[in-house]
Amino acid sequence: MQFKSGFVGIIGKPNVGKSTLMNALLGEKISIITPKVQTTRHRIRGILNSADSQIVFSDTPGIIQPRYKLQGSMMKFVNESLQDSDLVLFVTDFNDRNEELDLIEKLKLIQIPMLCLINKIDESNEEGLMKKVSFWKNQVNFKEIIPLSALNKFNLDTLIHSIKKYLPEGKPYFDQDQVTDKSERFIASEILREKIMMRYKEEIPYSVQVEIDEFKDEEKILRISALIYVMRDSQKQILIGKAGSAIKNVGIAARRDLEIFFGKKVFLQTFVKVKEDWRDNDRLLKEWGYENE
């Protein structure tokens, strides 16, 4: 059997389980996960290596109508994934009852082979699932429609088998022991941002940007210094909390996950700063990797 390698883009609306799916396929947490929409901001590649293939997945932000420049950049990542993928996985949620017509029209324009994944079937019944399969079969010319549960890792073997059918033969693009193209600094910043998104409400999660200012990997300890940017002084006060209690709890939770991921003791420092309207600032968006990734 010839070795197969290729790029697989994962697209869909927010909160359908794209990041959960990629993490489940890789067996490692590469993309952060929260119940909030727009958790994924970047295009994050996860690399699945096996004896006969290398599958390079691209987890992408949920498809939305952009309201500011950051969201516009997020949608560019989705389009870039479509341009260089050999196969597209369109993920939809069994519980979603609001399939937008404009999204369906966009899917019809995609020329790349595409699989439809109906996620969260652990919350379904047979009749409802059959209706969902029938709906998508009549809307878009998918190569296959595969029901699954990313959370419970149900039917993922079937998905992997199907993916390999549509990949080209070729040599691997990355080293066999590599699981992502993202840097350790990026992973650290995302882990910290995940804890912020989980612990704060309203506008705070969507106003935060995390930058790793220092990353020193010493023999027995990893020293990380992180800058957390918000857009207003009032947000800074909420993020820090009374006598610094809120940001301290964020740091404790983040450090726990950082130590698991990096496999060593972590010393984490956090500093909160204000950058007004950074989500519409071209220079900052480029500096933070939201342009020309």
C-alpha positions as CSV (number, residue, x, y, z in Angstrom):
1,M,0.0,0.0,0.0
2,Q,1.3,3.5,-0.9
3,F,1.8,6.1,1.8
4,K,-0.8,8.8,1.8
5,S,-0.5,12.4,3.0
6,G,-2.6,15.5,2.7
7,F,-4.3,18.4,4.2
8,V,-7.8,18.2,5.7
9,G,-9.8,21.4,6.5
10,I,-12.3,21.3,9.3
11,I,-15.1,23.9,8.9
12,G,-18.5,24.7,10.3
13,K,-20.5,27.1,12.4
14,P,-19.4,28.0,15.9
15,N,-19.8,25.5,18.7
16,V,-20.5,22.4,16.5
17,G,-17.4,20.6,17.9
18,K,-14.6,21.2,15.4
19,S,-11.9,21.6,18.0
20,T,-13.2,18.7,20.1
21,L,-13.1,16.6,16.9
22,M,-9.5,17.4,16.0
23,N,-8.3,16.8,19.6
24,A,-10.1,13.5,19.7
25,L,-8.6,12.4,16.4
26,L,-5.1,13.4,17.5
27,G,-5.5,12.0,21.0
28,E,-4.0,15.3,22.3
29,K,-5.4,18.6,23.3
30,I,-4.0,21.0,20.6
31,S,-7.0,23.3,20.2
32,I,-8.6,24.9,23.3
33,I,-12.3,24.2,24.0
34,T,-14.9,26.2,25.8
35,P,-18.7,26.4,25.6
36,K,-18.4,30.0,24.2
37,V,-18.6,30.8,20.5
38,Q,-15.5,32.0,18.7
39,T,-13.1,30.2,21.0
40,T,-10.9,29.3,18.1
41,R,-9.4,32.4,16.5
42,H,-6.5,31.0,14.4
43,R,-6.1,28.2,12.0
44,I,-4.5,25.5,14.0
45,R,-2.9,22.5,12.3
46,G,-2.9,19.1,14.0
47,I,-0.9,16.2,12.6
48,L,-2.0,12.6,12.8
49,N,0.8,10.2,11.9
50,S,0.4,6.5,11.2
51,A,2.3,3.7,9.4
52,D,0.5,4.4,6.1
53,S,-0.4,8.0,6.2
54,Q,0.0,11.6,7.6
55,I,-3.2,13.6,7.9
56,V,-2.7,17.3,8.5
57,F,-5.9,18.7,10.0
58,S,-6.7,22.4,10.1
59,D,-9.0,23.5,12.9
60,T,-10.6,26.8,11.9
61,P,-12.8,29.5,13.5
62,G,-16.6,29.0,13.3
63,I,-18.1,30.6,10.2
64,I,-19.7,33.9,11.1
65,Q,-20.6,37.3,9.5
66,P,-17.6,39.5,10.6
67,R,-18.4,42.6,12.7
68,Y,-14.8,43.8,13.3
69,K,-11.4,43.3,11.7
70,L,-10.4,40.4,14.0
71,Q,-13.4,38.4,12.9
72,G,-12.6,39.3,9.3
73,S,-9.1,37.8,9.8
74,M,-10.7,34.7,11.4
75,M,-12.8,34.2,8.3
76,K,-9.7,34.5,6.1
77,F,-8.2,31.5,7.9
78,V,-11.3,29.5,7.0
79,N,-10.9,30.5,3.3
80,E,-7.2,29.7,3.3
81,S,-8.0,26.3,4.7
82,L,-10.3,25.7,1.8
83,Q,-7.7,26.8,-0.8
84,D,-5.0,24.4,0.2
85,S,-7.0,21.4,1.5
86,D,-7.2,18.0,-0.3
87,L,-10.4,17.2,1.6
88,V,-12.9,19.3,3.6
89,L,-14.8,18.1,6.7
90,F,-18.0,20.1,7.2
91,V,-19.1,19.6,10.8
92,T,-22.7,20.2,11.8
93,D,-24.4,19.7,15.1
94,F,-27.3,17.3,15.4
95,N,-29.1,19.8,17.6
96,D,-28.8,22.7,15.1
97,R,-32.2,23.7,13.7
98,N,-31.0,26.9,12.0
99,E,-29.1,25.9,8.9
100,E,-28.6,29.2,7.2
101,L,-29.3,29.3,3.4
102,D,-26.2,31.5,2.8
103,L,-23.9,28.9,4.4
104,I,-25.5,26.1,2.3
105,E,-24.9,28.2,-0.9
106,K,-21.2,28.6,0.1
107,L,-20.9,24.9,0.6
108,K,-22.2,24.2,-2.8
109,L,-19.4,26.3,-4.3
110,I,-16.6,24.3,-2.8
111,Q,-14.9,22.2,-5.5
112,I,-12.8,20.1,-3.1
113,P,-14.1,16.6,-2.0
114,M,-16.2,17.2,1.1
115,L,-17.5,14.9,3.9
116,C,-20.5,16.0,6.1
117,L,-20.0,15.1,9.8
118,I,-23.1,15.1,11.9
119,N,-21.7,15.6,15.4
120,K,-23.2,15.0,18.9
121,I,-25.3,12.0,17.8
122,D,-25.1,10.9,21.4
123,E,-27.9,13.5,22.0
124,S,-30.0,12.2,19.0
125,N,-32.6,9.6,18.3
126,E,-32.8,7.4,15.2
127,E,-35.7,9.2,13.6
128,G,-34.1,12.6,14.2
129,L,-30.8,11.5,12.8
130,M,-32.3,10.0,9.7
131,K,-34.0,13.4,9.0
132,K,-30.7,15.2,9.5
133,V,-28.9,12.9,7.1
134,S,-31.7,13.3,4.5
135,F,-31.6,17.1,4.9
136,W,-27.9,17.4,4.1
137,K,-28.0,14.7,1.4
138,N,-30.5,16.9,-0.5
139,Q,-28.7,20.2,0.1
140,V,-25.0,19.6,-0.9
141,N,-23.1,17.0,-2.9
142,F,-21.1,15.5,-0.1
143,K,-18.9,12.4,-0.8
144,E,-20.2,10.9,2.4
145,I,-22.3,11.8,5.4
146,I,-20.9,10.4,8.7
147,P,-22.7,10.6,12.0
148,L,-20.4,10.7,15.0
149,S,-19.7,11.9,18.5
150,A,-16.4,13.7,18.9
151,L,-16.9,14.0,22.7
152,N,-17.4,10.2,23.1
153,K,-15.0,9.3,20.2
154,F,-17.7,7.4,18.5
155,N,-17.3,6.4,14.8
156,L,-13.9,8.1,14.6
157,D,-12.3,5.0,13.1
158,T,-14.9,5.1,10.3
159,L,-14.0,8.8,9.7
160,I,-10.3,8.1,9.5
161,H,-10.9,5.3,7.0
162,S,-13.0,7.6,4.9
163,I,-10.5,10.4,5.0
164,K,-7.7,8.2,3.8
165,K,-9.7,7.2,0.7
166,Y,-9.6,10.8,-0.6
167,L,-6.0,11.7,0.2
168,P,-3.3,11.7,-2.5
169,E,-0.3,9.4,-2.4
170,G,2.9,11.2,-1.3
171,K,5.6,11.7,1.3
172,P,4.8,13.2,4.7
173,Y,4.9,17.0,5.0
174,F,6.1,17.1,8.7
175,D,8.3,15.0,11.0
176,Q,6.6,11.8,12.1
177,D,6.8,12.9,15.8
178,Q,5.3,16.3,15.2
179,V,1.7,16.9,16.3
180,T,1.2,20.6,15.4
181,D,2.8,23.4,13.5
182,K,2.2,25.9,16.3
183,S,5.0,27.0,18.6
184,E,5.1,26.2,22.3
185,R,4.6,29.9,23.0
186,F,1.3,29.8,21.0
187,I,0.1,26.7,22.9
188,A,0.9,28.4,26.2
189,S,-1.0,31.6,25.2
190,E,-4.0,29.6,24.2
191,I,-4.1,27.6,27.4
192,L,-4.2,30.8,29.4
193,R,-6.8,32.4,27.1
194,E,-9.0,29.2,27.5
195,K,-9.0,29.7,31.3
196,I,-10.0,33.4,30.9
197,M,-12.9,32.4,28.5
198,M,-14.1,29.8,30.9
199,R,-14.1,32.1,34.0
200,Y,-15.5,35.4,32.7
201,K,-18.8,36.5,31.2
202,E,-20.1,39.0,28.7
203,E,-17.5,41.0,26.8
204,I,-14.3,40.0,28.7
205,P,-13.6,36.7,26.8
206,Y,-13.9,38.4,23.4
207,S,-11.8,41.5,24.4
208,V,-8.8,39.5,25.6
209,Q,-5.6,38.8,23.7
210,V,-2.7,36.9,25.3
211,E,0.9,37.4,24.3
212,I,3.8,35.3,25.8
213,D,6.5,37.9,26.7
214,E,9.0,35.4,28.1
215,F,9.4,31.6,27.7
216,K,12.4,30.1,29.4
217,D,12.7,26.4,29.4
218,E,15.1,25.5,32.1
219,E,16.2,22.0,33.3
220,K,13.7,21.7,36.1
221,I,11.2,24.5,35.5
222,L,9.5,26.3,32.7
223,R,9.3,30.1,33.3
224,I,6.5,31.9,31.4
225,S,5.6,35.6,31.5
226,A,2.3,36.5,29.8
227,L,0.8,39.8,28.9
228,I,-3.0,39.9,28.8
229,Y,-4.5,42.7,26.8
230,V,-8.0,44.1,27.2
231,M,-9.7,47.0,25.5
232,R,-10.8,49.2,28.4
233,D,-9.7,50.0,32.0
234,S,-13.0,48.7,33.3
235,Q,-12.3,45.3,31.7
236,K,-8.8,45.3,33.3
237,Q,-10.3,45.8,36.8
238,I,-12.8,42.9,36.2
239,L,-10.1,40.6,34.9
240,I,-7.8,41.3,37.9
241,G,-10.6,41.2,40.5
242,K,-10.5,42.3,44.1
243,A,-7.0,42.3,45.4
244,G,-5.9,40.3,42.3
245,S,-8.0,37.3,43.4
246,A,-9.6,36.6,40.0
247,I,-6.4,36.7,37.9
248,K,-4.7,34.6,40.5
249,N,-7.3,31.8,40.1
250,V,-6.9,32.0,36.3
251,G,-3.1,31.6,36.8
252,I,-3.6,28.6,39.0
253,A,-5.9,26.8,36.5
254,A,-3.6,27.7,33.6
255,R,-0.5,26.5,35.3
256,R,-2.1,23.2,36.0
257,D,-2.8,22.6,32.3
258,L,0.6,24.0,31.3
259,E,2.4,21.5,33.5
260,I,0.4,18.6,32.1
261,F,1.1,19.7,28.5
262,F,4.8,20.4,28.9
263,G,5.5,17.7,31.4
264,K,7.3,19.8,34.0
265,K,6.9,22.4,36.7
266,V,5.8,25.8,35.5
267,F,6.3,29.3,37.0
268,L,3.7,31.6,35.4
269,Q,3.5,35.4,35.7
270,T,0.6,37.4,34.3
271,F,0.3,41.1,33.6
272,V,-2.8,42.9,32.4
273,K,-2.6,45.8,30.0
274,V,-5.0,48.0,28.0
275,K,-4.9,48.3,24.2
276,E,-7.9,50.2,23.1
277,D,-9.9,48.7,20.2
278,W,-7.1,46.2,19.4
279,R,-9.6,44.1,17.5
280,D,-9.7,46.7,14.7
281,N,-6.0,47.6,14.8
282,D,-4.3,46.4,11.7
283,R,-0.8,46.7,13.1
284,L,-1.6,44.7,16.3
285,L,-3.6,42.1,14.4
286,K,-0.6,41.5,12.2
287,E,1.8,41.5,15.1
288,W,-0.3,38.9,16.9
289,G,-0.5,36.6,14.0
290,Y,-4.0,37.3,12.7
291,E,-2.7,38.4,9.3
292,N,-0.5,36.5,6.8
293,E,-0.4,33.4,8.9
